[in-house]
């Protein structure tokens, strides 16, 4: 059975602060014939319609029931993603979903089952897969530079003070109840960067501890402050991986650190290691002529946009402040394979360190070819489920849990080559 489409007719669901990055890209992609926008608040959809020159779809239900629409892109609140994706797949639509996949393991199971049965495209908008450090570690791991993986760390530091506007926009007067979502319900920016470097590797066991002394007692707590009975502003988990390595993942919402928000800080094998600190990226390998010493190589030029790299090598103190203020957020770095992107995207606004163009293009290519997106449901489940289980571990004081794994994609379903 094939479900590939010649031309994509896409309804974008949710006209909040984030979707505006993507409407122009979907509209410009050569595979897309038509774009609609939809929001529960009509005025938001009308503002998008004026700004981007697109038509309005009256409701999510109308989009699912329309023969004109063959795909939807979901940019709603995090807890709504899972149920809405399920509805869309049942309606026969290809689905692009913002992160996370879902906050309920049963929803992730249901999505996997539907994708397997229908062969529809499901692609999650995970920026971490395409970020420079993840690309670098993936390429060097494939070359054998690291040897056998031993240990890695990744973090998503996003203080609640920098998220309030987003939650207010979507949650209204009740925004605090949504803002208290457990940090590990949103783990994929971190888990994807470590796990995607090693194809086929997944978490087998998880254990976590949470920080329950946030000064934001109006948001985090167990007395009705939020919808999740969640006391933790920060949570860190340890994962035992299927290749025997260990990964530490930290999701922090009460932290004196703004940027970089998402990164691999360490990725080690028994033969080599990668480290990142604020702006500098380093690769170490054992010296072939002296097994007690390493060759330390600065690989920053590959992993920072040129305009950022030129500042780092000049006034470093000013450069790192610029990075903290957002420098490089909209730009790709040399290691990212931008030459494979549609010509129509050249010069268009980007985001999350040059990853938005890749996310849109791979969803569209998957719809057209019938191949799996690199951020398909089987890959995504391995990034999302460990966090959901680790939150439960933290709530139980750090109990070690066996991680549910949904396995590999069907053997007869090829995955798009992310490099070309």
C-alpha positions as CSV (number, residue, x, y, z in Angstrom):
1,X,0.0,0.0,0.0
2,X,1.3,3.5,-0.9
3,X,0.1,6.7,0.6
4,X,2.5,9.1,-1.0
5,X,1.0,12.3,-2.5
6,X,2.1,14.2,-5.5
7,X,1.2,17.6,-4.0
8,X,0.6,18.5,-0.4
9,X,-2.5,20.4,0.7
10,X,-1.8,21.3,4.3
11,X,-3.9,22.7,7.2
12,X,-1.7,24.3,9.9
13,X,-3.5,23.9,13.3
14,X,-2.7,26.4,15.9
15,X,-1.7,30.0,15.2
16,X,0.4,30.8,18.2
17,X,3.9,32.2,18.7
18,X,5.8,29.3,17.1
19,X,3.8,28.3,14.0
20,X,4.6,31.7,12.4
21,X,8.1,30.4,11.8
22,X,6.7,27.6,9.6
23,X,3.8,28.9,7.6
24,X,6.1,30.7,5.1
25,X,8.3,27.6,4.7
26,X,5.4,25.2,4.1
27,X,3.9,27.8,1.7
28,X,7.2,28.1,-0.2
29,X,8.1,24.4,-0.4
30,X,7.8,23.1,-4.0
31,X,5.8,20.0,-2.9
32,X,3.1,22.1,-1.3
33,X,0.1,23.2,-3.3
34,X,-2.1,24.9,-0.7
35,X,-1.8,26.0,2.9
36,X,-4.6,26.9,5.3
37,X,-4.4,28.1,8.9
38,X,-6.8,27.3,11.8
39,X,-7.1,28.4,15.4
40,X,-9.7,28.2,18.1
41,X,-9.4,32.0,18.5
42,X,-10.6,33.2,15.1
43,X,-8.7,36.5,15.4
44,X,-5.4,34.7,15.5
45,X,-6.2,32.8,12.3
46,X,-7.2,36.1,10.6
47,X,-4.0,37.7,11.6
48,X,-2.0,34.8,10.1
49,X,-4.2,35.0,7.0
50,X,-3.3,38.6,6.5
51,X,0.3,38.3,7.4
52,X,1.1,35.2,5.3
53,X,-1.5,35.4,2.5
54,X,-3.2,32.1,3.3
55,X,-6.8,31.0,3.6
56,X,-8.5,30.0,6.9
57,X,-9.9,26.6,7.8
58,X,-12.8,27.0,10.2
59,X,-11.8,24.2,12.6
60,X,-9.6,21.2,13.1
61,X,-12.6,19.0,12.6
62,X,-13.3,20.8,9.3
63,X,-9.7,20.1,8.2
64,X,-10.0,16.4,9.0
65,X,-13.3,16.1,7.2
66,X,-12.2,18.0,4.0
67,X,-11.2,16.1,0.9
68,X,-9.1,19.1,-0.1
69,X,-6.8,18.6,2.8
70,X,-4.4,15.7,2.8
71,X,-2.0,16.8,5.6
72,X,-2.0,18.7,8.8
73,X,0.7,20.4,10.9
74,X,-0.1,20.5,14.6
75,X,1.2,23.5,16.6
76,X,-1.1,23.3,19.6
77,X,-0.4,23.0,23.3
78,X,1.9,20.1,24.2
79,X,-0.7,18.0,26.0
80,X,-2.9,18.1,22.9
81,X,-0.4,16.7,20.4
82,X,-1.0,13.0,21.0
83,X,-4.8,13.0,20.8
84,X,-4.9,15.3,17.8
85,X,-2.3,13.3,15.9
86,X,-4.4,10.1,16.5
87,X,-7.5,11.8,15.2
88,X,-5.7,13.1,12.1
89,X,-4.2,9.7,11.3
90,X,-7.6,8.1,11.7
91,X,-9.0,10.7,9.2
92,X,-6.3,9.6,6.7
93,X,-4.1,12.7,6.9
94,X,-0.3,12.9,6.9
95,X,0.9,14.6,10.1
96,X,3.6,17.0,11.0
97,X,3.6,17.5,14.8
98,X,5.5,20.0,17.0
99,X,7.3,18.5,20.0
100,X,6.7,16.5,22.0
101,X,5.0,13.5,20.4
102,X,2.7,13.0,23.3
103,X,2.7,13.1,27.1
104,X,1.0,9.7,27.5
105,X,2.7,6.4,26.5
106,X,-0.7,4.9,25.4
107,X,-1.0,7.8,22.9
108,X,2.5,7.0,21.5
109,X,1.5,3.3,21.2
110,X,-1.7,4.3,19.3
111,X,0.2,6.6,16.9
112,X,2.7,3.8,16.2
113,X,-0.1,1.4,15.5
114,X,-1.9,3.7,13.2
115,X,1.2,4.7,11.2
116,X,2.2,1.0,10.8
117,X,-1.3,0.2,9.6
118,X,-2.0,3.2,7.4
119,X,1.6,3.9,6.1
120,X,0.8,7.6,6.5
121,X,3.6,10.0,7.1
122,X,4.2,11.1,10.7
123,X,7.0,13.5,11.3
124,X,7.8,15.2,14.6
125,X,9.5,18.6,14.4
126,X,12.5,17.7,16.5
127,X,15.2,20.3,16.0
128,X,17.8,18.3,18.0
129,X,18.3,15.7,15.2
130,X,19.5,18.4,12.8
131,X,21.5,20.6,15.1
132,X,25.2,20.9,14.4
133,X,26.5,19.0,17.4
134,X,24.1,16.0,16.8
135,X,25.2,15.9,13.1
136,X,28.9,16.1,14.1
137,X,28.6,13.3,16.7
138,X,26.5,11.2,14.3
139,X,29.1,11.5,11.5
140,X,32.1,10.9,13.8
141,X,30.4,7.9,15.5
142,X,29.7,6.4,12.1
143,X,33.4,6.8,11.1
144,X,34.4,5.0,14.3
145,X,36.1,8.0,15.8
146,X,34.6,7.5,19.2
147,X,34.9,3.7,19.3
148,X,32.4,2.1,21.7
149,X,30.1,4.7,23.3
150,X,30.5,5.0,27.0
151,X,28.8,8.1,28.3
152,X,27.0,11.2,27.1
153,X,25.2,14.3,28.5
154,X,22.6,16.6,27.0
155,X,20.5,19.4,28.5
156,X,17.6,21.6,27.8
157,X,18.0,24.7,30.0
158,X,14.9,26.9,29.6
159,X,14.0,28.9,32.6
160,X,10.3,29.5,33.2
161,X,10.9,33.2,33.1
162,X,11.6,32.9,29.4
163,X,8.5,30.7,28.8
164,X,5.8,32.7,30.6
165,X,4.8,34.6,27.5
166,X,4.3,31.4,25.5
167,X,2.2,29.8,28.2
168,X,0.2,33.0,28.8
169,X,-0.5,33.1,25.0
170,X,-1.9,29.6,24.9
171,X,-3.3,29.2,28.4
172,X,-4.9,32.6,29.2
173,X,-5.7,33.1,32.9
174,X,-4.9,29.5,33.7
175,X,-1.5,29.6,32.1
176,X,0.3,28.5,35.4
177,X,-1.6,25.2,35.4
178,X,-0.1,24.4,31.9
179,X,3.3,25.8,32.7
180,X,3.8,23.3,35.5
181,X,4.1,20.4,33.0
182,X,6.8,18.0,34.2
183,X,10.1,18.8,32.5
184,X,10.6,15.2,31.4
185,X,7.3,15.3,29.5
186,X,9.3,17.4,27.1
187,X,12.6,15.5,26.8
188,X,13.2,15.1,23.1
189,X,15.4,18.1,22.5
190,X,17.9,16.4,24.8
191,X,17.4,12.7,24.2
192,X,17.4,13.1,20.4
193,X,20.9,14.7,20.4
194,X,22.5,11.8,22.1
195,X,20.5,8.9,20.8
196,X,20.3,10.0,17.2
197,X,24.1,9.9,17.0
198,X,23.9,6.1,17.4
199,X,21.3,4.6,15.0
200,X,19.4,1.7,16.5
201,X,20.4,2.5,20.1
202,X,17.7,3.0,22.7
203,X,17.2,3.3,26.4
204,X,16.7,0.1,28.4
205,X,16.5,1.5,32.0
206,X,15.7,4.9,33.4
207,X,16.1,6.5,36.9
208,X,15.5,10.1,37.8
209,X,15.5,12.6,40.6
210,X,13.6,16.0,40.6
211,X,14.2,19.4,42.1
212,X,11.1,20.4,44.1
213,X,12.3,23.6,45.7
214,X,11.6,26.0,42.9
215,X,10.8,29.6,44.0
216,X,7.9,29.4,41.6
217,X,5.5,27.8,44.0
218,X,2.6,29.3,42.0
219,X,3.6,26.9,39.2
220,X,5.3,23.8,40.6
221,X,3.8,21.9,43.4
222,X,1.3,19.2,44.4
223,X,-1.5,21.4,45.8
224,X,-3.3,22.1,42.6
225,X,-0.8,24.6,41.1
226,X,-0.7,22.6,37.9
227,X,-2.7,20.1,35.9
228,X,-0.1,17.3,36.4
229,X,0.4,17.2,40.2
230,X,4.0,18.0,39.4
231,X,6.4,19.3,42.1
232,X,9.5,19.4,39.9
233,X,10.9,22.4,38.1
234,X,14.1,20.5,37.2
235,X,14.6,16.8,36.6
236,X,17.7,14.8,35.7
237,X,17.6,11.2,34.5
238,X,20.2,8.5,33.9
239,X,19.6,6.1,31.1
240,X,21.2,2.7,30.5
241,X,21.4,2.3,26.7
242,X,21.1,-0.8,24.6
243,X,24.7,-0.6,23.7
244,X,25.8,-0.6,27.3
245,X,26.5,3.1,27.5
246,X,25.1,5.6,29.9
247,X,23.4,8.9,29.1
248,X,22.5,11.7,31.6
249,X,19.7,14.0,30.4
250,X,18.7,17.2,32.3
251,X,15.5,19.2,31.7
252,X,15.6,22.4,33.7
253,X,13.0,25.1,34.1
254,X,14.4,26.9,37.1
255,X,18.0,27.6,36.2
256,X,20.2,30.7,35.9
257,X,21.1,30.0,32.3
258,X,19.5,31.1,29.1
259,X,21.5,30.0,26.1
260,X,22.5,27.8,24.5
261,X,19.3,26.2,25.6
262,X,19.8,22.8,24.0
263,X,23.1,20.9,23.4
264,X,25.2,17.8,23.9
265,X,27.8,18.9,26.4
266,X,29.7,15.6,26.4
267,X,29.8,12.5,24.2
268,X,32.4,9.9,24.9
269,X,33.6,6.6,23.5
270,X,36.5,4.5,24.6
271,X,38.6,6.0,21.7
272,X,37.4,9.6,21.5
273,X,35.3,12.3,23.0
274,X,33.4,15.5,22.1
275,X,32.8,18.4,24.5
276,X,30.9,21.6,24.2
277,X,31.1,24.6,26.5
278,X,29.1,27.8,25.8
279,X,30.6,28.5,22.4
280,X,33.6,26.2,21.9
281,X,33.4,22.6,20.5
282,X,36.3,20.2,21.0
283,X,37.2,16.7,19.7
284,X,39.7,14.5,21.5
285,X,41.2,11.2,20.2
286,X,44.1,9.1,21.5
287,X,47.4,9.8,20.0
288,X,48.5,6.9,17.8
289,X,52.2,7.4,18.7
290,X,51.5,7.7,22.5
291,X,48.6,5.8,24.0
292,X,48.8,8.0,27.2
293,X,48.1,11.3,25.4
294,X,45.3,12.7,23.3
295,X,45.1,14.9,20.2
296,X,42.8,17.8,21.1
297,X,41.1,19.5,18.1
298,X,39.0,22.6,18.1
299,X,36.0,21.9,15.8
300,X,34.1,25.1,16.5
301,X,34.4,26.3,12.9
302,X,32.3,23.4,11.8
303,X,29.6,23.9,14.5
304,X,29.0,27.6,14.7
305,X,27.6,29.9,12.0
306,X,30.4,31.8,10.2
307,X,29.2,35.2,11.7
308,X,29.3,33.7,15.2
309,X,32.6,31.9,14.7
310,X,34.3,35.1,13.5
311,X,33.2,36.9,16.7
312,X,34.4,34.0,18.9
313,X,37.9,34.2,17.5
314,X,37.9,37.9,18.0
315,X,36.2,39.4,21.1
316,X,35.3,36.2,22.9
317,X,33.6,37.9,25.9
318,X,31.4,39.9,23.6
319,X,30.7,36.9,21.4
320,X,29.4,34.7,24.2
321,X,27.1,37.5,25.4
322,X,25.7,37.7,21.8
323,X,25.2,34.0,21.8
324,X,23.3,34.3,25.1
325,X,21.2,37.0,23.4
326,X,20.3,34.8,20.5
327,X,23.2,35.1,18.0
328,X,23.2,32.1,15.7
329,X,19.6,31.0,16.4
330,X,18.5,31.7,12.8
331,X,21.7,30.5,11.1
332,X,23.0,27.1,9.9
333,X,26.5,26.0,10.6
334,X,29.0,24.5,8.0
335,X,28.4,20.9,9.0
336,X,24.7,21.0,8.3
337,X,23.9,19.8,4.7
338,X,22.1,22.9,3.5
339,X,22.9,22.2,-0.1
340,X,20.2,19.4,-0.1
341,X,17.5,22.0,0.7
342,X,15.0,23.4,-1.8
343,X,16.3,26.4,-3.7
344,X,13.1,28.2,-2.6
345,X,14.3,28.2,1.0
346,X,17.5,30.1,0.3
347,X,17.4,33.4,2.1
348,X,14.2,32.6,4.0
349,X,14.0,33.0,7.8
350,X,15.1,29.9,9.7
351,X,15.3,29.1,13.4
352,X,16.7,26.8,16.1
353,X,20.2,26.9,14.8
354,X,19.2,26.4,11.2
355,X,17.0,23.4,11.7
356,X,13.5,24.6,10.6
357,X,14.3,24.3,6.9
358,X,15.3,20.6,7.4
359,X,12.2,19.8,9.4
360,X,9.8,21.1,6.7
361,X,11.7,19.6,3.8
362,X,11.9,16.1,5.3
363,X,8.2,16.1,6.1
364,X,7.4,17.1,2.6
365,X,9.8,14.6,1.0
366,X,8.4,11.8,3.2
367,X,4.9,12.6,2.0
368,X,6.0,12.6,-1.6
369,X,8.2,9.6,-1.6
370,X,6.3,7.4,0.9
371,X,9.6,6.9,2.8
372,X,9.8,7.5,6.5
373,X,10.9,10.9,7.9
374,X,14.1,10.7,9.9
375,X,12.0,11.9,12.8
376,X,9.4,9.1,12.4
377,X,7.3,7.6,15.1
378,X,9.7,4.7,15.9
379,X,12.6,7.1,16.4
380,X,10.5,9.6,18.2
381,X,9.1,7.0,20.6
382,X,12.7,6.2,21.7
383,X,13.3,9.9,22.4
384,X,10.0,10.6,24.2
385,X,9.1,7.5,26.2
386,X,12.2,7.4,28.4
387,X,11.3,10.9,29.7
388,X,7.7,9.9,30.6
389,X,8.9,6.9,32.5
390,X,11.7,8.8,34.2
391,X,9.3,11.3,35.5
392,X,7.4,8.5,37.2
393,X,10.8,7.3,38.6
394,X,11.4,10.8,40.1
395,X,7.9,10.8,41.6
396,X,8.7,7.5,43.2
397,X,12.0,8.8,44.7
398,X,14.3,7.4,42.1
399,X,13.1,3.9,41.3
400,X,14.8,2.2,38.4
401,X,12.4,1.4,35.6
402,X,12.6,-0.8,32.5
403,X,11.9,1.5,29.5
404,X,9.2,0.5,27.1
405,X,10.6,0.2,23.5
406,X,8.4,0.1,20.4
407,X,11.1,-1.3,18.3
408,X,12.5,-0.5,14.9
409,X,10.4,0.6,11.8
410,X,9.1,-2.1,9.6
411,X,11.9,-3.7,7.6
412,X,10.2,-2.9,4.3
413,X,9.9,0.8,5.0
414,X,12.9,2.9,4.0
415,X,14.0,6.0,5.9
416,X,14.9,9.2,4.1
417,X,18.6,10.0,3.9
418,X,18.9,13.0,6.1
419,X,22.1,14.1,4.3
420,X,20.8,14.4,0.8
